[in-house]
Every structure is written in structure tokens, then in C-alpha cells.
Amino acid sequence: MPNFQSETVEEKRNRAATIYGLLSKEYPHVTTFLDHGSPFQLLIAVILSAQCTDARVNLVTPALFGAFPTAERLAEADHDQVKGLIASVNYCNAKTEHIIRTAQILVTSFNGQVPVEMESLLTLPGVGRKTANVVRGQAFGLPGITVDTHVNRLVNRLGFVNDRDPERIEHQLGAIWQDSIWSDFSTQLIVHGRKICDARRPKCDECLLNELCPSAA
């Protein structure tokens, strides 16, 4: 077993590349887990997914996007109608306000289009760095590290960071991982966290990363 405690940045970078290669074979078709037909719809779906399962969001968005497929349409929507369509999503009242206001800002400030720049995305209600990185990576193919609860847990267990703050983790990983793998590696870790590296009972006996993980049982 390697001595992970004395690992250099270059060694971490190489280990990350090896893990990425293994996960690419295990999960070859990673993508966003949210159904959408445009960058705008992806943005709205990611806002709705905060503290809510992707499966639940995917249940409500067909009707929502059927009624309001564009920023222009959602910007003029009635609050109660939108709330009714997403009622089963956690914090539906606040999220209704967020997505309508986001649509209005897109129309007035960005010609109805989702901006690409991180700084612009962060001006939208309900959008933090995690949401912005998902949109930049999945809608525009730009490098972005998505630090959700699964990624947070796995990168700590894998010894890439020793931190729990998502923004600090994002910057620390950015200094270790090659930017060409940021988006897909994040998504792979989310899948692996859901299937194998559970928060309470990780299935280390089934994990293909045992020899590369300092937390392997």
C-alpha cells in the first residue's frame, strides 16, 4: 500500500489520473442526471435539485418545461401555477421564486440565454458554484469541478483533500486534477458515491479503487 501521507502534488495528480481511468471504464457514459432539452432547462433543473433527488426533479420538469420551455415564457409565469407544477420538490415556494426571477434576469440581462461566465451565473437566484459548474460542464463543455455531498465525501476519503468546505475543495482539487478531467471526474465520483462509497456503509469489498484509497477497509 502506498504511503499516502507523504504523497506529493505530482503523485496525487498521477493517482487522480489513474482513478479517473478506472472509473471511465466502470462508468463509460457519464452525464448529467437531470433531464433537459437546453442549457436553460438544465439550469432550472439544477436549481430545483438543491436538497432534492434528481429522480424527483425529473418527475416534475416535463410538465414545467412543457408549460414554460424558455426563459421568456417562465419570466412571465404566474407564481401559483409554477408552484403547483413543482409542488413535490423540496422548498418549492422558494424555488418557485428563484426560477421565475432567474428567468426574468436572463431575459433582461442576457437576451434570454444562459451565460457562460461563472461570475454571471453566480448573479442568478439559487445559483452557487456547484450549480454553475454543472451548467458550464454539461451545457457548454467547459472544465468545472462539481463539489456535491458525494464528491465532498469521496475526495476526502481518497486523500485528495482534508477539508469540508465545497469552495475550498474545488480550488484545492483544481490544483491537483488536470482540467481536462474536471467535469467527467466529478460526475464519476458522484456515481461511485451513490453505488459503492456510501456515506455510512461504504462497500470497500466491492470497490475497484481499494489499492488507490487511503480509507479502504
N, C-alpha and C positions, 0 to 999 in steps of 0.2 A: 504494500500500500504506500503510495507517495506521501511525503511529508508536506501536507497542505499548509501547515502553519508557516513554513518558511518559503512559500511559493512567491516567486517574483511576478511582476505585472506581465511580463512576456510569457511566463509559464501559465498564468491564468488565461491569457489570450489564446494560447495554444490549446489549453484544456477546453475552453469555451468552443473553439472551432471543432474540436473532436466531438464534444457533446452535441453540438449542432448537427454534425454529420450523422451521428447515430439517430437523433430524433427525426432528421429529414427522411431517413429510411423507414422509421417506425410510423411517422405521420407525414406521408408524402404530399398531401393535398391540403395544407393548412390555409385557412382563410378566415374572414370574419364570421362569427356565428350568428350574425343578425341579418335577417332577410331585408333586402333593399334593392331599389332599381336605379338609384342615382346617388351622387355624393350628398345631396340634400337629405334624401331619405335615410342614408346611413347616419348622418349627423343627428337627425331626430331620433333614430332608433338607439344610438349610443347614449344620448341624453336620457332617454326613457329607461335604459338598462342600469342606471345607477341604483345600487342596493336592491336589485331585482334580477331575476334569472333571465337569460337570453330567451329561453323557451317561452316564458310568459310574455315578453315583449313581442316575440314572433306571432303570438296569438292575437295581439291587438293591432299590430301595424297594417295588416291587409285592409281592414276597414278604415283605419285612419288615413292611409295613403290612397285608398280608393276615393275618399271624400276630398282629401287635401294633398294631391300628389306633388305640388310645387310650393316654393316659398311664397309666391304671390297668393295662392289660394289659402294657405294656412295663415298668412298675415291678416286676412280679413275674416277669419273664422270666429264663430261665436264660442265663448269660453265654455258654456254649459254643454254644447254639442261635443266639443273636443274632449272635455272631461268625461262625458258619457262613453265615448269611444275607448278611452284608456282607463276606465274606472278600476279595472282589476290590477293595474300596475301600482306598486308601492309609491306613496306620496303623489298620488295622481293630481291633486289640486295644485301643488307647487310646480309639478312638471308640466301641467297644462299652461300655466303662466310662462314657464321657461320656453317651451317650444313655440308658443304664439309670439312671444316677444323676440325670440331668436329669428323667426321668420320675418318679422317686421324689420329688424335690423339688417337682415340680408337684403331685403328689398330696398331699403332707404340708403344703405351704405355700400352694398356690394353688388348692385344690379341684379339681385335675386340669386346670385351664385355663392357657393361656399368658398370662402377664401382659403388660400393655400398656406399663408404665413401663420406661424404659431402665434405671433403677437395679435393678429387679427382674430383668430379663432378664440383666443382667451378673452376677448371682449364680449363674447356671446353668453347669455344667461345659461347656467347649468353646464358650462364647458370648462373643464380643467385640463391639465396637461395630459392626463390619461385619455380623455375623450379626444383631444386634439391629435394625439399621436396615433390613435386608431384611425381617425379620418385621414390624416396625412399618409399613413402607411397603406391603408386598404383602398382608399378612393383615388389617391394620387401617386402611389408607388414611391413615396419618399421615406427615407430612413426615420424610424421613430421607435423608441422603447416604451412599451405599454406596461406600466407597473400596476397591475391589479393585485388582489389579495393572493392569487396563486403565484404570480411572478415574485411578489414580495417574499413569500414563504420559501419558494424553491431556490432563489438566488442566495438567500441566507443559508439554507441547508447545504447548498453546493459550495459554499465558501467563497463566493464571488464578492460578497459584501458582508458587513456586520452592522446593519442599520435597519430601521423600520420605517423611516420617512420616505415616502414614494419619490419625492422630487430629488432628494439627495441620492437615493438609489439609482434613479435614472441617470444622473450625471456621473456617478461612480461607474456604472456599467458602460456608459458611453466612452469612458477612458480605457476600458478593458476590451470590449467587444469591437470587432470590425464593423463599421457602419453598414456594410452590405448585408449583414445578417440581422440587424436590429429588429425589424418588423416581424420577420418569419420566426426568429428565435423566440421572441416574446410570445407569439401565438402557440408555438410548440410547447413552451413551458406551461402555458395555460391548459392545454390539452393534457399534458403529462400530469399536471397537478390534479386535474379532475379525475383522471383514470387510475393513477398509480400513487403519486406522492400526496396522499390525503393529509389534511391538517392534523387529524387526531390519530389515525392509524395508517401511516404510510406502508405500502406494500413493498418493502425493500426486497423481499424474497422473489418478487416478480420484476424488479427494476433492472433495466439494461444499463443503468448508469452506476451501478454499485462500486466498480473499481475506480470511478472518477469522482465519487461523492464522499466528502469527509464525514457526512452524517449517516452513512449506510450502516444499518444494524448488522 
